[in-house]
């Protein structure tokens, strides 16, 4: 097989922890170029990448994948494999990637201090440096600010092999991908073009199927009504042919019935009914053959509470240390119970440091603050899911209702051994919501979330009555949900100084 082809032949895959197959009898043939992998959180997008990169083996079927395949996971807990070799390389390709993605030689020695955006850029640089025939990359623009996103996009555009891209970044999917694979367990659907074109086609397909289903259902109901009418006529004809209620001495009436039986005149209704039964069965089969994708209700009102206090937090003008040499200069800050604050700025300018300072200074009861950090370790993720699975039935049911309204299927999540990062955010938000928070702080809330989930999250947060603080590079989300902007920028006077401005 050519190193520029990826083929799935009737592939079935399931995890040992789940009775349901993630994929069942799927076939796929991809050539060089970028293909977007889209679907809801937990649908199997990452599983598809791992199968393509030979990190997982199918239960049935066969996968033909190029010899050199690299998989870039969502998480950035540890330096990527061969990071040392990449930093030490003196080739033109390595130098170009270091420059393009702004990777520094000392990063491997201080990985724990890097921002997640910096870690992701390093991960992508190492992957591209290896020049694989297949590159499977999971959420490459997570944790990356606007400037860095354009840098990563330009770097990915240089790749000429088979590219598989899982992302919620609509702009990246539209500009980079020539087709999209829509993951809808246990099957997949390939649609040409980027995500916008693919989603438009998907909606058109669903509307067409709904229309066809309505027509078939109406035809079936009409036949049902006709069958009822003919059945009544047949019953009346049976009564007419019956001698049960005729006086035994009424020979004329009996003679008429015998004549009708011989001529078959009174059996016409029965024959018509039997003919209609065949048409009715056929109409039902046609109606049942149309499979319209089930639509779940989305959007929730988060039952938060407005704090009775005049202010949730107040800070005097001050400076925060960002490492040994850098600092963040803060003006006087005042947070009111109904404020909706968007926090923006390039990676490394102190957004997360500011949030930690705010959390440490709050005097609110702990249960009244819902904080979801940018990243959560694998061990913490597993423990959170285990704790939730052990909750009392009523509380678990409430959480699963919120999860469903945020675009995930609760049972699939409960059956998983490890929640995806997007699903974990929904779990933590659901837990926080049940406490009726006075303050919700979300650090990069759309990272790891699929497009449908982002829309559900926007609808939920739009009706939240408590104070809301969002750290995000998603300007659309901030424009829709916040009215106050805290923007951190580099000081014009010093490279070692950042300043926060309130607008």
NORHU-V892006 format. One record per backbone hydrogen bond with DSSP energy under -1.0 kcal/mol. NH is the residue of the N-H (numbers start at 0). CO is the residue of the C=O. If there is no record, write none. Layout:
NH | CO
NH | CO
This chain:
4 | 1
5 | 29
6 | 63
7 | 27
8 | 61
10 | 25
11 | 59
12 | 22
17 | 14
21 | 12
22 | 12
23 | 185
25 | 10
27 | 7
29 | 5
32 | 160
34 | 162
35 | 178
36 | 164
37 | 180
42 | 39
47 | 43
48 | 44
49 | 45
50 | 46
51 | 47
52 | 48
53 | 50
54 | 49
55 | 49
58 | 11
59 | 11
61 | 8
63 | 6
69 | 133
71 | 135
82 | 79
85 | 81
86 | 82
87 | 83
88 | 84
94 | 90
95 | 91
96 | 92
97 | 93
98 | 94
99 | 95
100 | 96
102 | 97
106 | 103
112 | 109
113 | 110
118 | 114
119 | 115
120 | 116
121 | 117
122 | 118
123 | 119
124 | 120
125 | 121
126 | 122
127 | 123
128 | 124
129 | 125
130 | 127
132 | 67
133 | 67
134 | 161
135 | 69
136 | 163
137 | 71
138 | 165
141 | 138
143 | 140
148 | 144
149 | 145
150 | 146
151 | 147
152 | 148
153 | 149
154 | 150
155 | 151
156 | 152
157 | 154
158 | 155
161 | 132
162 | 32
163 | 134
164 | 34
165 | 136
169 | 167
172 | 168
173 | 169
174 | 170
175 | 171
176 | 172
177 | 33
179 | 190
180 | 35
181 | 188
182 | 37
183 | 186
186 | 183
188 | 181
190 | 179
192 | 177
197 | 193
198 | 194
199 | 195
200 | 196
201 | 197
202 | 198
203 | 199
204 | 200
205 | 201
206 | 202
207 | 203
208 | 204
209 | 205
210 | 206
211 | 207
212 | 208
213 | 209
214 | 210
215 | 211
216 | 212
217 | 213
218 | 214
219 | 215
220 | 216
221 | 217
222 | 218
223 | 219
224 | 220
225 | 221
226 | 222
227 | 223
228 | 224
229 | 225
230 | 226
231 | 227
232 | 228
233 | 229
234 | 230
235 | 231
236 | 232
237 | 233
238 | 234
239 | 235
240 | 236
245 | 242
249 | 246
250 | 248
253 | 249
254 | 250
255 | 251
256 | 252
257 | 253
258 | 254
259 | 255
260 | 256
261 | 257
262 | 258
263 | 259
266 | 263
270 | 266
271 | 267
272 | 268
273 | 269
274 | 270
275 | 271
276 | 272
277 | 273
278 | 274
279 | 275
280 | 276
281 | 277
282 | 278
283 | 279
284 | 280
285 | 281
286 | 282
287 | 283
288 | 284
298 | 404
303 | 301
304 | 436
311 | 334
312 | 334
314 | 332
317 | 329
319 | 327
321 | 325
326 | 495
327 | 319
328 | 497
329 | 317
332 | 314
334 | 312
338 | 335
340 | 467
341 | 483
342 | 469
343 | 485
348 | 345
353 | 349
354 | 350
355 | 351
356 | 352
357 | 353
358 | 354
359 | 355
360 | 356
367 | 364
368 | 365
369 | 438
371 | 440
380 | 376
381 | 377
382 | 378
383 | 379
384 | 380
385 | 381
386 | 382
387 | 383
388 | 384
389 | 385
390 | 387
395 | 391
396 | 392
397 | 393
398 | 394
399 | 395
400 | 396
401 | 397
402 | 398
403 | 399
404 | 400
405 | 401
406 | 403
407 | 402
412 | 408
413 | 409
414 | 410
423 | 419
424 | 420
425 | 421
426 | 422
427 | 423
428 | 424
429 | 425
430 | 426
431 | 427
432 | 428
433 | 429
434 | 431
435 | 432
437 | 367
438 | 367
439 | 466
440 | 369
441 | 468
442 | 371
443 | 470
446 | 443
448 | 445
453 | 449
454 | 450
455 | 451
456 | 452
457 | 453
458 | 454
459 | 455
460 | 456
461 | 457
463 | 460
466 | 437
467 | 338
468 | 439
469 | 340
470 | 441
471 | 342
474 | 472
477 | 473
478 | 474
479 | 475
480 | 476
481 | 477
482 | 339
483 | 339
485 | 341
486 | 500
487 | 343
488 | 498
490 | 496
496 | 493
497 | 326
498 | 488
499 | 328
500 | 486
502 | 484
